[in-house]
Amino acid sequence: MSAAGASAQAEFHTDFHAMGSPCRIQVQRATPATAPAVEAAIAEVHRIEAKYSRYRNDSVVSHINRAAGLSAPVELDTETCDLLDFAVSAHAASGGAFDLTTGVLRRAWDFGAGRLPTAGEIAALMPLVGWSQVTWQRPALHLPRPGMELDFGGIGKEYAVDRAATLLAEAGIGAALVNLGGDLRAVGHRDDGQAWHFGIAHPRDANAIVASIPLHQGALATSGDYERYFEIDGRRYCHILDPRSGWPAQGWQSISVVAPACLAAGTISTIAMLLGPQALPFLRSQGLPFLAIDANGQPERGEPEALPAAQAGN
């Protein structure tokens, strides 16, 4: 996604890399307080990445996963408890489609190698998948089966967007954008009263956009089948894995959602990708603007007045 419309003379921005993605924080009006506020926001993103990364042995997630199958539960800090409570609510709202235990399926699905797993490989892992097996009584969590895993990848980046935006607002930054790999949140209002405009990437053409979404405040997140995937015999297999089947989501090329917080926008877009033919009723029930691109590349819009067609130059 790209942002347009900020004054080149007043804008301050910093590019960095986090959570496997190119990231940017931009502030419309630079003051002496801007640089330290942005540095603090970036530090917060890196803190969250380190805390919830499944690739770090010292992360909370690794600590939880190492305890799988042991008799004693793991006691967790307030921040992690809050994220788990949110994930529980998303699991219920999605009918079980949104599930933090699906990380174990990546033992079968290697999107870097592009190898299609066998049905037997997936079936062997399915007993380790399912939030209903988890014992969660705040602040204690227990994964009952050895080999079970939690994966915060579906909420960690979006949570980091919200936390960075909160720190900027608390530092008195009047108008800013936090963009972590295309998941973003606006802080405050632009001086001219105009919205920030974001181009939604075309899921089949990296050099094109399918729509330009104006955002005065709040957040925007997109889930799609075009970032981590492979194709075999004309069928695309993406990284969004369904806990009910063990196979990738099908039916939608991308779904973008506007919400007050990025955590909500990202979770809703991911759930919709997983719901397949039930995505549109679910999205409309949320009462939020959305743009969904179906398997044939056709758009479906929610609150279309908030989602104008793409214009040249946006």
C-alpha positions in Angstrom: 0.0 0.0 0.0 1.1 3.6 -0.5 0.1 6.8 1.2 -0.4 10.0 -0.7 -1.3 13.6 0.1 1.1 14.6 2.9 3.0 17.9 2.5 6.6 17.1 1.5 7.9 20.1 3.5 6.2 19.1 6.7 6.4 15.3 6.5 8.8 13.3 8.6 9.1 9.6 7.9 11.2 6.7 8.9 11.5 3.3 7.1 12.5 0.2 8.9 12.1 -3.6 8.8 10.1 -5.7 11.2 8.0 -8.8 11.3 9.3 -9.9 8.0 7.9 -6.8 6.3 9.0 -3.3 5.1 7.6 -0.7 7.5 7.1 3.0 7.7 6.0 5.6 10.2 5.3 9.0 8.8 4.3 12.2 10.6 2.6 15.1 8.8 4.1 17.9 11.0 7.6 17.4 12.4 8.4 19.0 15.8 11.4 18.5 18.1 9.3 15.8 19.8 8.7 13.8 16.6 12.0 11.9 16.3 12.0 10.5 19.8 8.3 9.6 19.6 8.9 7.7 16.4 11.9 6.0 17.8 9.8 4.8 20.8 7.1 3.6 18.5 9.6 1.6 16.4 11.2 0.1 19.6 7.7 -1.0 20.7 7.2 -2.8 17.4 10.5 -4.6 17.8 9.6 -5.5 21.4 6.3 -7.1 20.4 8.1 -8.9 17.5 10.6 -10.4 19.9 8.0 -11.3 22.6 5.7 -13.2 20.3 8.0 -14.6 17.6 7.9 -18.4 17.2 11.4 -18.2 15.8 13.0 -17.0 19.1 13.7 -19.5 21.9 13.3 -16.7 24.5 9.9 -15.6 23.3 6.6 -16.0 25.3 5.3 -18.2 22.4 8.3 -20.5 22.6 7.9 -20.8 26.3 4.2 -21.7 25.9 5.0 -24.3 23.2 7.8 -26.0 25.1 5.3 -26.7 27.9 2.9 -28.5 25.6 2.0 -31.9 27.0 3.3 -31.1 30.5 1.1 -31.3 33.5 1.6 -27.8 34.8 0.0 -24.8 33.0 2.0 -21.7 32.0 1.2 -18.5 33.8 1.2 -15.5 31.5 1.6 -11.7 31.8 -1.3 -9.3 31.5 -0.5 -8.3 27.9 -0.4 -11.8 26.7 -3.6 -12.6 28.6 -5.4 -9.8 26.9 -4.3 -11.0 23.4 -5.4 -14.5 24.2 -8.8 -13.2 25.4 -9.1 -11.4 22.1 -8.2 -14.5 20.2 -10.8 -16.5 22.1 -13.5 -14.0 21.1 -12.4 -14.2 17.5 -12.5 -18.0 17.6 -16.1 -17.9 18.8 -17.2 -15.2 16.4 -15.7 -17.2 13.5 -17.2 -20.5 14.4 -13.7 -21.9 15.0 -12.2 -20.7 11.8 -9.8 -18.3 13.6 -7.5 -20.5 15.8 -4.1 -19.8 17.2 -3.3 -23.5 17.3 -2.9 -23.8 13.5 0.8 -22.9 13.6 1.7 -26.6 13.9 0.3 -27.1 10.3 3.4 -25.4 9.0 5.3 -28.6 9.6 3.5 -29.9 6.6 3.1 -26.7 4.6 6.4 -25.2 3.4 5.6 -22.2 1.3 9.2 -21.4 0.6 9.8 -24.8 -0.9 6.4 -24.9 -2.6 5.9 -28.6 -1.8 2.3 -29.9 -1.6 1.9 -32.1 1.5 0.1 -35.4 1.4 -3.3 -35.8 2.9 -1.7 -38.2 5.4 0.8 -35.6 6.6 -2.0 -33.1 7.3 -4.1 -35.8 8.9 -1.3 -36.6 11.3 -1.1 -33.1 12.5 -4.9 -32.4 12.9 -5.1 -33.9 16.4 -2.8 -31.1 17.5 -5.1 -28.4 16.1 -8.1 -27.0 17.9 -8.5 -24.3 20.5 -11.3 -26.4 22.1 -8.5 -28.6 23.4 -6.7 -25.8 25.2 -7.3 -25.1 28.9 -7.4 -21.3 29.3 -8.3 -19.8 32.7 -6.6 -16.4 32.9 -3.7 -16.2 33.6 -3.0 -19.9 33.2 -2.8 -21.7 29.9 -2.3 -25.4 29.2 -1.7 -27.1 25.9 -2.6 -30.7 26.7 -0.9 -32.6 23.9 2.9 -32.8 23.2 3.6 -31.1 20.0 0.8 -28.5 20.2 1.7 -24.9 19.4 0.3 -21.5 19.6 1.2 -19.0 16.8 0.5 -15.3 17.3 1.3 -14.6 13.7 -2.3 -13.8 12.9 -2.5 -11.0 15.4 1.0 -9.9 16.3 1.7 -7.5 13.5 -1.7 -5.8 13.8 -1.3 -5.5 17.6 2.1 -3.9 17.0 0.5 -1.3 14.6 -2.0 -0.4 17.3 0.6 -0.1 20.0 2.9 2.1 17.9 -0.1 4.3 17.0 -1.0 4.6 20.6 2.5 5.7 21.7 2.5 8.3 18.9 -0.8 9.7 20.1 0.3 9.7 23.7 3.4 11.7 22.7 1.2 14.4 21.2 1.8 13.6 17.5 -1.0 15.3 15.7 -1.2 13.4 12.4 0.7 10.3 11.6 0.5 6.9 9.9 1.9 3.6 11.1 2.3 1.1 8.2 3.7 -2.4 9.0 3.8 -4.3 5.8 0.5 -2.9 4.5 -1.4 -3.1 7.8 -1.8 0.4 9.0 -3.4 2.9 11.4 -3.9 6.6 11.2 -3.2 8.8 14.2 -5.1 12.1 14.5 -6.3 14.2 11.6 -4.5 15.9 8.8 -4.3 19.7 8.9 -6.2 20.2 5.7 -9.0 17.9 6.8 -8.4 15.6 3.9 -8.1 11.8 4.3 -5.0 9.8 3.8 -5.4 7.7 0.6 -4.2 4.1 0.3 -3.9 2.0 -2.8 -5.1 -1.6 -2.3 -2.6 -3.9 -4.2 -4.0 -5.9 -7.0 -3.7 -9.5 -5.9 -2.6 -10.7 -9.3 -0.6 -7.7 -10.6 2.1 -6.3 -8.3 2.2 -3.1 -10.3 -1.5 -2.2 -10.1 -4.0 -1.3 -7.5 -7.7 -2.2 -7.4 -9.0 0.6 -5.3 -8.0 3.7 -3.3 -9.4 3.8 0.2 -9.6 7.1 2.1 -8.9 7.0 5.8 -9.4 9.9 8.1 -8.6 7.9 11.2 -8.8 4.3 12.3 -7.1 1.3 10.7 -6.9 -0.7 7.5 -5.7 -4.3 7.1 -5.7 -6.7 4.1 -5.5 -10.5 4.0 -4.9 -12.3 0.7 -3.6 -15.3 -1.1 -0.8 -13.4 -2.9 2.0 -12.8 -0.5 3.1 -16.4 0.6 1.8 -19.0 -1.7 2.7 -21.5 -4.4 0.8 -22.9 -7.4 0.6 -26.5 -8.6 -1.5 -27.6 -11.6 -3.1 -24.2 -11.8 -4.3 -24.2 -8.1 -3.0 -21.6 -5.7 -2.2 -22.6 -2.1 -1.8 -19.7 0.3 -0.4 -19.4 3.8 -3.8 -18.8 5.5 -4.6 -22.2 6.8 -8.0 -23.4 7.9 -7.9 -25.2 11.3 -11.0 -27.2 10.4 -9.4 -28.9 7.4 -5.7 -28.3 7.6 -5.8 -26.8 4.0 -5.4 -23.2 2.8 -8.3 -20.9 2.5 -9.9 -20.8 -0.9 -12.4 -18.5 -2.7 -11.0 -15.0 -2.2 -7.9 -13.3 -3.7 -7.9 -10.6 -1.0 -10.1 -9.0 1.6 -9.5 -5.5 3.1 -11.3 -4.1 6.1 -11.4 -0.7 7.7 -11.9 -0.7 11.5 -11.2 1.5 14.5 -8.2 -0.7 15.4 -5.8 -2.7 13.2 -6.1 -5.8 15.4 -9.9 -5.8 14.7 -9.4 -5.0 10.9 -6.8 -7.8 10.5 -8.7 -10.4 12.4 -11.9 -9.7 10.5 -10.2 -9.9 7.1 -8.5 -13.1 8.0 -11.7 -14.7 9.3 -13.5 -13.7 6.1 -10.7 -15.3 4.0 -11.3 -18.5 6.0 -15.1 -18.5 5.7 -15.1 -18.9 1.9 -18.7 -18.6 0.7 -19.8 -17.3 4.1 -17.4 -14.4 4.0 -19.8 -11.7 2.7 -22.6 -12.3 5.2 -19.9 -12.3 7.9 -18.4 -9.0 6.7 -21.7 -7.3 6.3 -22.6 -8.3 9.8 -19.6 -6.4 11.1 -21.0 -3.0 9.8 -17.5 -2.0 8.6 -16.2 -0.9 5.2 -14.6 -3.7 3.2 -13.3 -4.6 -0.2 -13.3 -8.3 -1.1 -11.8 -9.6 -4.4 -13.3 -13.0 -5.3 -11.5 -15.9 -7.0 -12.4 -14.5 -10.4 -11.0 -11.0 -9.6 -14.4 -9.4 -9.1 -14.8 -6.9 -6.3 -17.5 -6.9 -3.6 -17.7 -3.8 -1.5 -19.2 -3.0 1.8 -20.3 0.7 2.3 -19.2 1.5 -1.2 -19.3 5.2 -0.5 -16.2 4.7 1.7 -14.4 2.6 -1.0 -14.2 4.6 -4.2 -12.8 3.1 -7.4 -9.1 3.5 -8.0 -8.1 6.8 -9.7 -5.0 7.3 -11.7 -2.2 8.6 -9.7 -3.4 7.3 -6.3 
